[in-house]
Amino acid sequence: MSSFEKQLDPKQFVRVHRSYIIKVDQLSKIEPMEKDSYKAILLNGEKVSISKSGYARLKQTIGL
């Protein structure tokens, strides 16, 4: 997964979990879940888990 991640534009794609890379423009919203955990809701309705480090990367990329 990390070799695939290196091939993608970091301004457009963010690894939010060790199993998930999302395209930033497909992000609809971020929902808080349990303590310090979040889910990314994509435009197509898919829900993707976000790790703590993935949340930090996502916030940095989208400017939160």
Number of C-alpha atoms within 10 A of each C-alpha: 10 10 7 8 14 9 8 13 10 14 10 13 17 23 21 23 16 13 12 15 19 17 15 16 11 15 16 14 12 16 14 12 11 8 6 10 13 20 19 22 17 18 12 9 11 11 16 18 20 26 19 14 13 19 22 13 16 20 12 11 15 12 7 7
